[in-house]
Amino acid sequence: MTQFNAALFTLRAWLASRIDSDPERGAAMVEYGLLVGLIAVLSIAVLLVLGPAIAQLFQDVVDALP
């Protein structure tokens, strides 16, 4: 049983070292979140600006159909 306990202790120590080894991991996730938010805001802005023109283009196509 002591061999099993030693293996568990070693596994726990290894996992703890892997988890705590990158202190900037959270900062990278925040940066990715900010990028996704910025892309979403820009996409909405582009759709608001170009939306009426695209709708008119589709309407022109529908009107041209027999």
Biopython code that builds the backbone (N, CA, C, O; Angstrom):
import numpy as np
from Bio.PDB.StructureBuilder import StructureBuilder

atoms = [
    (1, "MET", "N", (0.810, -1.195, 0.000)),
    (1, "MET", "CA", (0.000, 0.000, 0.000)),
    (1, "MET", "C", (0.856, 1.264, 0.000)),
    (1, "MET", "O", (0.414, 2.298, -0.500)),
    (2, "THR", "N", (2.047, 1.207, 0.538)),
    (2, "THR", "CA", (2.900, 2.391, 0.569)),
    (2, "THR", "C", (3.367, 2.761, -0.827)),
    (2, "THR", "O", (3.569, 3.939, -1.123)),
    (3, "GLN", "N", (3.537, 1.777, -1.679)),
    (3, "GLN", "CA", (3.925, 2.068, -3.059)),
    (3, "GLN", "C", (2.795, 2.816, -3.775)),
    (3, "GLN", "O", (3.045, 3.738, -4.553)),
    (4, "PHE", "N", (1.566, 2.415, -3.507)),
    (4, "PHE", "CA", (0.408, 3.093, -4.090)),
    (4, "PHE", "C", (0.320, 4.529, -3.571)),
    (4, "PHE", "O", (0.063, 5.449, -4.348)),
    (5, "ASN", "N", (0.527, 4.730, -2.285)),
    (5, "ASN", "CA", (0.498, 6.074, -1.709)),
    (5, "ASN", "C", (1.604, 6.948, -2.293)),
    (5, "ASN", "O", (1.393, 8.132, -2.552)),
    (6, "ALA", "N", (2.765, 6.371, -2.497)),
    (6, "ALA", "CA", (3.876, 7.122, -3.078)),
    (6, "ALA", "C", (3.550, 7.520, -4.519)),
    (6, "ALA", "O", (3.888, 8.623, -4.949)),
    (7, "ALA", "N", (2.900, 6.633, -5.261)),
    (7, "ALA", "CA", (2.522, 6.941, -6.639)),
    (7, "ALA", "C", (1.481, 8.059, -6.661)),
    (7, "ALA", "O", (1.557, 8.958, -7.498)),
    (8, "LEU", "N", (0.517, 8.009, -5.754)),
    (8, "LEU", "CA", (-0.483, 9.059, -5.687)),
    (8, "LEU", "C", (0.128, 10.397, -5.304)),
    (8, "LEU", "O", (-0.239, 11.432, -5.861)),
    (9, "PHE", "N", (1.058, 10.382, -4.359)),
    (9, "PHE", "CA", (1.728, 11.606, -3.947)),
    (9, "PHE", "C", (2.521, 12.195, -5.110)),
    (9, "PHE", "O", (2.502, 13.406, -5.332)),
    (10, "THR", "N", (3.212, 11.337, -5.847)),
    (10, "THR", "CA", (3.994, 11.789, -6.993)),
    (10, "THR", "C", (3.075, 12.372, -8.062)),
    (10, "THR", "O", (3.377, 13.416, -8.641)),
    (11, "LEU", "N", (1.964, 11.706, -8.324)),
    (11, "LEU", "CA", (1.004, 12.202, -9.311)),
    (11, "LEU", "C", (0.435, 13.551, -8.878)),
    (11, "LEU", "O", (0.297, 14.461, -9.695)),
    (12, "ARG", "N", (0.107, 13.675, -7.605)),
    (12, "ARG", "CA", (-0.433, 14.936, -7.091)),
    (12, "ARG", "C", (0.602, 16.052, -7.222)),
    (12, "ARG", "O", (0.258, 17.164, -7.622)),
    (13, "ALA", "N", (1.841, 15.777, -6.896)),
    (13, "ALA", "CA", (2.892, 16.785, -6.997)),
    (13, "ALA", "C", (3.116, 17.189, -8.448)),
    (13, "ALA", "O", (3.321, 18.368, -8.738)),
    (14, "TRP", "N", (3.080, 16.228, -9.354)),
    (14, "TRP", "CA", (3.284, 16.524, -10.766)),
    (14, "TRP", "C", (2.138, 17.390, -11.306)),
    (14, "TRP", "O", (2.368, 18.363, -12.024)),
    (15, "LEU", "N", (0.897, 17.018, -10.950)),
    (15, "LEU", "CA", (-0.245, 17.809, -11.405)),
    (15, "LEU", "C", (-0.210, 19.226, -10.839)),
    (15, "LEU", "O", (-0.524, 20.184, -11.545)),
    (16, "ALA", "N", (0.167, 19.362, -9.580)),
    (16, "ALA", "CA", (0.253, 20.693, -8.971)),
    (16, "ALA", "C", (1.314, 21.536, -9.667)),
    (16, "ALA", "O", (1.119, 22.735, -9.864)),
    (17, "SER", "N", (2.415, 20.932, -10.035)),
    (17, "SER", "CA", (3.459, 21.691, -10.719)),
    (17, "SER", "C", (3.025, 22.099, -12.118)),
    (17, "SER", "O", (3.417, 23.164, -12.596)),
    (18, "ARG", "N", (2.221, 21.272, -12.784)),
    (18, "ARG", "CA", (1.734, 21.601, -14.127)),
    (18, "ARG", "C", (0.695, 22.720, -14.071)),
    (18, "ARG", "O", (0.669, 23.590, -14.941)),
    (19, "ILE", "N", (-0.145, 22.697, -13.066)),
    (19, "ILE", "CA", (-1.203, 23.698, -12.960)),
    (19, "ILE", "C", (-0.623, 25.050, -12.572)),
    (19, "ILE", "O", (-1.038, 26.071, -13.119)),
    (20, "ASP", "N", (0.315, 25.080, -11.652)),
    (20, "ASP", "CA", (0.858, 26.338, -11.148)),
    (20, "ASP", "C", (2.041, 26.856, -11.952)),
    (20, "ASP", "O", (2.614, 27.887, -11.601)),
    (21, "SER", "N", (2.420, 26.163, -13.024)),
    (21, "SER", "CA", (3.650, 26.535, -13.723)),
    (21, "SER", "C", (3.479, 27.754, -14.631)),
    (21, "SER", "O", (4.469, 28.398, -14.977)),
    (22, "ASP", "N", (2.254, 28.082, -15.020)),
    (22, "ASP", "CA", (2.045, 29.182, -15.955)),
    (22, "ASP", "C", (1.151, 30.245, -15.326)),
    (22, "ASP", "O", (-0.071, 30.185, -15.461)),
    (23, "PRO", "N", (1.747, 31.216, -14.640)),
    (23, "PRO", "CA", (0.924, 32.226, -13.968)),
    (23, "PRO", "C", (0.220, 33.180, -14.932)),
    (23, "PRO", "O", (-0.722, 33.865, -14.532)),
    (24, "GLU", "N", (0.652, 33.239, -16.185)),
    (24, "GLU", "CA", (0.026, 34.142, -17.150)),
    (24, "GLU", "C", (-1.079, 33.470, -17.947)),
    (24, "GLU", "O", (-1.595, 34.041, -18.907)),
    (25, "ARG", "N", (-1.437, 32.272, -17.555)),
    (25, "ARG", "CA", (-2.474, 31.540, -18.270)),
    (25, "ARG", "C", (-3.803, 32.296, -18.221)),
    (25, "ARG", "O", (-4.497, 32.392, -19.234)),
    (26, "GLY", "N", (-4.158, 32.826, -17.066)),
    (26, "GLY", "CA", (-5.387, 33.583, -16.934)),
    (26, "GLY", "C", (-5.361, 34.858, -17.752)),
    (26, "GLY", "O", (-6.381, 35.259, -18.314)),
    (27, "ALA", "N", (-4.199, 35.503, -17.826)),
    (27, "ALA", "CA", (-4.081, 36.732, -18.608)),
    (27, "ALA", "C", (-4.311, 36.447, -20.086)),
    (27, "ALA", "O", (-4.925, 37.257, -20.781)),
    (28, "ALA", "N", (-3.834, 35.320, -20.571)),
    (28, "ALA", "CA", (-4.039, 34.973, -21.979)),
    (28, "ALA", "C", (-5.526, 34.751, -22.259)),
    (28, "ALA", "O", (-6.025, 35.139, -23.315)),
    (29, "MET", "N", (-6.227, 34.131, -21.320)),
    (29, "MET", "CA", (-7.661, 33.915, -21.505)),
    (29, "MET", "C", (-8.413, 35.245, -21.535)),
    (29, "MET", "O", (-9.367, 35.406, -22.297)),
    (30, "VAL", "N", (-7.983, 36.191, -20.709)),
    (30, "VAL", "CA", (-8.615, 37.511, -20.719)),
    (30, "VAL", "C", (-8.369, 38.186, -22.061)),
    (30, "VAL", "O", (-9.275, 38.811, -22.613)),
    (31, "GLU", "N", (-7.174, 38.070, -22.584)),
    (31, "GLU", "CA", (-6.858, 38.668, -23.880)),
    (31, "GLU", "C", (-7.701, 38.040, -24.984)),
    (31, "GLU", "O", (-8.199, 38.751, -25.857)),
    (32, "TYR", "N", (-7.867, 36.729, -24.959)),
    (32, "TYR", "CA", (-8.698, 36.073, -25.963)),
    (32, "TYR", "C", (-10.150, 36.529, -25.832)),
    (32, "TYR", "O", (-10.830, 36.737, -26.837)),
    (33, "GLY", "N", (-10.618, 36.680, -24.618)),
    (33, "GLY", "CA", (-11.976, 37.163, -24.406)),
    (33, "GLY", "C", (-12.164, 38.567, -24.944)),
    (33, "GLY", "O", (-13.188, 38.866, -25.557)),
    (34, "LEU", "N", (-11.184, 39.431, -24.721)),
    (34, "LEU", "CA", (-11.256, 40.790, -25.254)),
    (34, "LEU", "C", (-11.258, 40.795, -26.780)),
    (34, "LEU", "O", (-11.986, 41.566, -27.405)),
    (35, "LEU", "N", (-10.446, 39.938, -27.369)),
    (35, "LEU", "CA", (-10.427, 39.849, -28.835)),
    (35, "LEU", "C", (-11.764, 39.384, -29.386)),
    (35, "LEU", "O", (-12.254, 39.933, -30.373)),
    (36, "VAL", "N", (-12.357, 38.378, -28.758)),
    (36, "VAL", "CA", (-13.658, 37.881, -29.215)),
    (36, "VAL", "C", (-14.703, 38.974, -29.072)),
    (36, "VAL", "O", (-15.538, 39.151, -29.959)),
    (37, "GLY", "N", (-14.668, 39.710, -27.967)),
    (37, "GLY", "CA", (-15.609, 40.809, -27.780)),
    (37, "GLY", "C", (-15.437, 41.896, -28.821)),
    (37, "GLY", "O", (-16.419, 42.417, -29.349)),
    (38, "LEU", "N", (-14.198, 42.240, -29.118)),
    (38, "LEU", "CA", (-13.926, 43.268, -30.126)),
    (38, "LEU", "C", (-14.411, 42.827, -31.505)),
    (38, "LEU", "O", (-15.001, 43.619, -32.240)),
    (39, "ILE", "N", (-14.167, 41.581, -31.852)),
    (39, "ILE", "CA", (-14.625, 41.060, -33.141)),
    (39, "ILE", "C", (-16.147, 41.081, -33.211)),
    (39, "ILE", "O", (-16.710, 41.396, -34.260)),
    (40, "ALA", "N", (-16.822, 40.749, -32.112)),
    (40, "ALA", "CA", (-18.280, 40.764, -32.095)),
    (40, "ALA", "C", (-18.806, 42.189, -32.288)),
    (40, "ALA", "O", (-19.737, 42.408, -33.063)),
    (41, "VAL", "N", (-18.215, 43.148, -31.591)),
    (41, "VAL", "CA", (-18.665, 44.538, -31.715)),
    (41, "VAL", "C", (-18.437, 45.049, -33.140)),
    (41, "VAL", "O", (-19.303, 45.713, -33.710)),
    (42, "LEU", "N", (-17.278, 44.739, -33.708)),
    (42, "LEU", "CA", (-17.000, 45.173, -35.079)),
    (42, "LEU", "C", (-17.948, 44.519, -36.084)),
    (42, "LEU", "O", (-18.382, 45.166, -37.037)),
    (43, "SER", "N", (-18.267, 43.258, -35.879)),
    (43, "SER", "CA", (-19.193, 42.567, -36.780)),
    (43, "SER", "C", (-20.569, 43.205, -36.733)),
    (43, "SER", "O", (-21.202, 43.404, -37.770)),
    (44, "ILE", "N", (-21.031, 43.522, -35.543)),
    (44, "ILE", "CA", (-22.342, 44.160, -35.402)),
    (44, "ILE", "C", (-22.331, 45.538, -36.062)),
    (44, "ILE", "O", (-23.289, 45.907, -36.742)),
    (45, "ALA", "N", (-21.260, 46.294, -35.868)),
    (45, "ALA", "CA", (-21.166, 47.624, -36.465)),
    (45, "ALA", "C", (-21.186, 47.546, -37.993)),
    (45, "ALA", "O", (-21.856, 48.344, -38.649)),
    (46, "VAL", "N", (-20.457, 46.595, -38.552)),
    (46, "VAL", "CA", (-20.428, 46.437, -40.014)),
    (46, "VAL", "C", (-21.802, 46.044, -40.532)),
    (46, "VAL", "O", (-22.248, 46.552, -41.561)),
    (47, "LEU", "N", (-22.475, 45.142, -39.825)),
    (47, "LEU", "CA", (-23.812, 44.742, -40.266)),
    (47, "LEU", "C", (-24.806, 45.888, -40.164)),
    (47, "LEU", "O", (-25.685, 46.010, -41.017)),
    (48, "LEU", "N", (-24.692, 46.726, -39.147)),
    (48, "LEU", "CA", (-25.591, 47.873, -39.031)),
    (48, "LEU", "C", (-25.357, 48.879, -40.152)),
    (48, "LEU", "O", (-26.301, 49.490, -40.655)),
    (49, "VAL", "N", (-24.096, 49.046, -40.540)),
    (49, "VAL", "CA", (-23.782, 50.015, -41.596)),
    (49, "VAL", "C", (-24.142, 49.456, -42.969)),
    (49, "VAL", "O", (-24.745, 50.157, -43.782)),
    (50, "LEU", "N", (-23.786, 48.225, -43.229)),
    (50, "LEU", "CA", (-23.998, 47.645, -44.558)),
    (50, "LEU", "C", (-25.324, 46.916, -44.704)),
    (50, "LEU", "O", (-25.692, 46.539, -45.816)),
    (51, "GLY", "N", (-26.048, 46.707, -43.614)),
    (51, "GLY", "CA", (-27.293, 45.948, -43.654)),
    (51, "GLY", "C", (-28.311, 46.474, -44.646)),
    (51, "GLY", "O", (-28.819, 45.707, -45.465)),
    (52, "PRO", "N", (-28.625, 47.766, -44.597)),
    (52, "PRO", "CA", (-29.616, 48.281, -45.559)),
    (52, "PRO", "C", (-29.171, 48.115, -47.013)),
    (52, "PRO", "O", (-30.000, 47.816, -47.872)),
    (53, "ALA", "N", (-27.904, 48.298, -47.301)),
    (53, "ALA", "CA", (-27.416, 48.141, -48.677)),
    (53, "ALA", "C", (-27.536, 46.689, -49.128)),
    (53, "ALA", "O", (-27.898, 46.417, -50.273)),
    (54, "ILE", "N", (-27.232, 45.765, -48.232)),
    (54, "ILE", "CA", (-27.345, 44.341, -48.580)),
    (54, "ILE", "C", (-28.805, 43.964, -48.771)),
    (54, "ILE", "O", (-29.137, 43.217, -49.691)),
    (55, "ALA", "N", (-29.682, 44.473, -47.909)),
    (55, "ALA", "CA", (-31.117, 44.192, -48.054)),
    (55, "ALA", "C", (-31.640, 44.720, -49.376)),
    (55, "ALA", "O", (-32.432, 44.057, -50.045)),
    (56, "GLN", "N", (-31.201, 45.909, -49.756)),
    (56, "GLN", "CA", (-31.634, 46.483, -51.035)),
    (56, "GLN", "C", (-31.111, 45.657, -52.209)),
    (56, "GLN", "O", (-31.817, 45.470, -53.200)),
    (57, "LEU", "N", (-29.901, 45.173, -52.102)),
    (57, "LEU", "CA", (-29.337, 44.327, -53.153)),
    (57, "LEU", "C", (-30.179, 43.058, -53.336)),
    (57, "LEU", "O", (-30.492, 42.677, -54.464)),
    (58, "PHE", "N", (-30.542, 42.410, -52.231)),
    (58, "PHE", "CA", (-31.385, 41.224, -52.327)),
    (58, "PHE", "C", (-32.774, 41.564, -52.883)),
    (58, "PHE", "O", (-33.351, 40.791, -53.648)),
    (59, "GLN", "N", (-33.295, 42.711, -52.494)),
    (59, "GLN", "CA", (-34.608, 43.128, -53.000)),
    (59, "GLN", "C", (-34.553, 43.369, -54.505)),
    (59, "GLN", "O", (-35.498, 43.033, -55.220)),
    (60, "ASP", "N", (-33.462, 43.943, -54.991)),
    (60, "ASP", "CA", (-33.302, 44.158, -56.423)),
    (60, "ASP", "C", (-33.253, 42.826, -57.163)),
    (60, "ASP", "O", (-33.814, 42.697, -58.252)),
    (61, "VAL", "N", (-32.587, 41.841, -56.580)),
    (61, "VAL", "CA", (-32.527, 40.512, -57.205)),
    (61, "VAL", "C", (-33.917, 39.897, -57.247)),
    (61, "VAL", "O", (-34.318, 39.333, -58.265)),
    (62, "VAL", "N", (-34.658, 40.006, -56.136)),
    (62, "VAL", "CA", (-36.013, 39.441, -56.097)),
    (62, "VAL", "C", (-36.917, 40.145, -57.107)),
    (62, "VAL", "O", (-37.723, 39.495, -57.772)),
    (63, "ASP", "N", (-36.791, 41.447, -57.227)),
    (63, "ASP", "CA", (-37.612, 42.190, -58.192)),
    (63, "ASP", "C", (-37.262, 41.835, -59.630)),
    (63, "ASP", "O", (-38.119, 41.919, -60.510)),
    (64, "ALA", "N", (-36.022, 41.441, -59.885)),
    (64, "ALA", "CA", (-35.607, 41.095, -61.243)),
    (64, "ALA", "C", (-36.044, 39.694, -61.646)),
    (64, "ALA", "O", (-36.006, 39.359, -62.830)),
    (65, "LEU", "N", (-36.448, 38.886, -60.710)),
    (65, "LEU", "CA", (-36.900, 37.539, -61.040)),
    (65, "LEU", "C", (-38.262, 37.596, -61.701)),
    (65, "LEU", "O", (-39.097, 38.422, -61.334)),
    (66, "PRO", "N", (-38.499, 36.710, -62.688)),
    (66, "PRO", "CA", (-39.788, 36.737, -63.398)),
    (66, "PRO", "C", (-40.928, 36.210, -62.548)),
    (66, "PRO", "O", (-42.070, 36.169, -63.005)),
]
sb = StructureBuilder()
sb.init_structure("model")
sb.init_model(0)
sb.init_chain("A")
sb.init_seg("    ")
for serial, (resi, resn, name, xyz) in enumerate(atoms, 1):
    if name == "N":
        sb.init_residue(resn, " ", resi, " ")
    sb.init_atom(name, np.array(xyz, "f"), 0.0, 1.0, " ", f" {name:<3s}", serial, name[0])
structure = sb.get_structure()
